[in-house]
């Protein structure tokens, strides 16, 4: 493949090749960070993608990446999934995606940027919450709320994780069930954005690079070596989230100022 053909693969994304390289590298790093710290891998990818892509493009693309990541984990651990909660969560997710999909297309870009910035800060600083004995009705509500929010902020895994942990009997069931629920949620989100008219085609080479980066972590010993990483770097990760959220808020303010000046 000639350099010209390679560069042309990413022409439809509006990204420079160095930006594509950064996104693929951060996708790899995100999986590494999750293994090392149990915090921030998906949020790091989301926050970095937000620097280069508008929310209307970022959210559906991030959904594809998360779908690819979670469906592989689901396939490997399918026997450990807590199956009885899946139908209720699926029904709630369908409802939430329908409501969220109709609303997201009507919100102006500055609002979406601000919502995304606030959620990035939530990922970094929100304390873990305890849940007592969630039932099928609970997971219907979790599915609906999570699907509604994921249409705006992308990564709602931390919101669902607490409920899954409370309902599961061991760590294997937590990991498998959470992967299954996220596969459902991101899969339906992809379908919803497809019906809303989002064109995934121009971004397929970028998505392939991001998914291959995640696969590279799974196929190497990176996850094992990640256990040796000093978890004091958690604060540095939070500073990165803060900087990215600040950029998004600043960009949304600039957009509002530009619109106000046109009036």
N, C-alpha and C positions, 0 to 999 in steps of 0.2 A: 504494500500500500504506500503510495507516494505521500509526502507531507501535505500536498494540496488537498488530496482526497480526505486525509485524516482531519485536517482543519475544517473542511466543509461539513463533516459530520455534526459539528457543534454550531454551525452557522445559525440554525433556526432557534437556538436558545438565547441569543443575544449576549452570550457570555464570551469573554476572552479565554484563550486556552489556559492561561495561568489561573483564572478563576475556577475553571473546571478541575484543574489539578488540585487546588486548595480544597474544594468540596470533596473530592475523592479521598484525599489524605485525611480530612477531618472525619469522614465516614468511617475510615479504618480506625482512627484515633478514638472515635466515640465508642466503638465496641470494646476497645482496650480499656478506656476509662471506666466503663460500666463494670468490667470484670475486676478492676482494681479497687474501685471506691463504692460501687453499688449506688452511685449517684451521678447523674449529669451526662451520660453518654448520648442518649437521644436528645436531651436538651441542648447539648453542645452542637450537634448536627443541625438541629432546628435553628439555633441562634446564628450559626455561621451561614446557613442558607439564606437567612433573613437579611444578611448584609448585601447579597447579590441579586436576590429575586424578590419581586413584590409579593405580598401575601396571597394574591389571587393565583399566582403560579406556584409559590412555595408550598401551600397547604396540600394541593393535590399531589405534587411530586414527593413531598415528605411522606404522604400516605402510601405511595407505591413502595418507597424504600422500607417503611415500617412493616408493610404487608409482606414483603419479601423476607425480611428478617424474622418475623414472627411465624410465618407459615412453615419455615424450615424447622424451627424449634418445636412447633406443634406436631409435625410429622414424626419427629424423633421421639417425642414423649407422649404420643397419643393415648397410650394405655393409662397414663396418670391423670388425665383430664377429669375434672369433676363434672360429669356429663349432665347431671340433673338441673344445673343452673343455666345451661347453655340456651335452651329454647326461650326462657324468659328474657335473658339478656339480648338474644337475637331480636325478639319482638320489640323490646324497648329501643334497640339500636335503629331499627327501621323507622320507628316513630320519630326519634330524635333527628335522624338524618333528613327526613322529609321536612321537618320544621326548620332546622338549621339551614338546609339548602335553599329554601325559599327566602330566608332572611339575609344570608351572606351576600347574595348577588345584589341586594338593594343598599348595602352599606357603603359609604364613601371610603376611599383608600386610607385617609388619615385615621379614621376610626379603627379600621382593621389593623393598622400598624400599631396603634396605641394598645389595643386589646392584646396583640401578640407580645408586645413589650412587657406588659403587666404579667402575662402568663410565664414568660421567661424568668422574670424575677420570682414568681411563685415557685417554679421548679427548684430554684437555688436556695430559697430561704424558708419556705413553708415547713412547719414542723409536721412530723408524722402523726396521724390521728388513729385512735383506736375505734374499732367497730365491734359490736357485740352481736353474735349469732345472726348474720344476715340470712334471709330466706329468699325464695324465688321472687316474691314481690319486690324485695329490696333490689335484686339484680335486674328486674325490669326497669326500675327507676334509675339505677346506675347506668344501664345501657342507654336509656333515653337521654339522660343528662350528659353522659359522656359523648354520645354521638352528636348531640346538639353543639357541644363545646368544640369537638374536634373539627367541625366545619370552619371554625374561626382560628383555632390555636394549634391544631395539628396533633400534638403529643399529649394525650390525656391518660397515658399509662399510670402515672403516679396517683391519679384520682381513683382508678379502679383497683390498684394493687392492695390497698388496705382492706377492701371488702373481700377480695380473693383470699388474702392471708387469713382472715377471720373464719372463712368457710372451709378452709383446707385442713387436712390432718397432718401434712408434712411438707417439707420444702419442695420435693419433687412435684407434688400436686399443685403447689402455689405457682411454680414456674410454668408447668404445662398448661394449667387452666388460664393463667394470665396471658400466655402466648395465644391460646385459642380465642379468647375474648378479643384480644387486640387484632388478630387476624380477621375476625368477623367485622369489627368496627372499621378498620382501615379498608377492608374489602368493599364494604357498603359505601364508604366515603368515596372511593374511587369510582364506583358505579354512579353515585349521585353527581359527582362533578362531570362525569361523562354525559349524563343526561342534561346537565346545565350548559353543556356546549364547550367544555374545556378540551383543547386539542393536545393529546399526549404525544402524538407522532413526532413533532420536532424535538422532543426531549428524550426520546428513546435511547440515543447514544449516551447521554448524560446519566440516565437512570441505570443503564447497563454498567457504567463505570462505578456508580455508587454501590450497586448491589454486589459487584465483583469485589469491591473493597471490603464489604462486610464478610463475604465468603472467604476472603483471604485470611481474616482473623480466625475464623472457625477452622480453617484447614492448616493453620500453623500452631506453634506452641505459644503464641502471643498471650492467650488467656492464662496459661500457667505462669509465664514470667510476669504477668501483670500483678499477680498476688504479692510480689515483692516490692511493688511501688509504694512509696511513703504516702499514706493517706493525708498527711498535712497539706498536700497539694490541693485539697478540697477548697481551701480559701482562695487559691489562685484561680480555680475554676469558677468560683462565684464572682470574682472580679471580672473575669471574661464575660460572664452573663450580664453583669452590671453595665459594662462598656457597650455590649451589643444592644441591650435594651435602651440605653441612653441614645445610641445612634438612631434607633427606630423612632423614639419619641421626638428627637430633634428633627428627623426627616418628616414626620407627620406634622410638626409645627410649621416647618417650611412650606409644606403643601397647603396648609390652611392660610398662611400669609399670602402665598401666590394667588390663591383663589380670591381672598379678600381684596387684594390690590386690583384684580380684574373688575371687581364690582365698582 
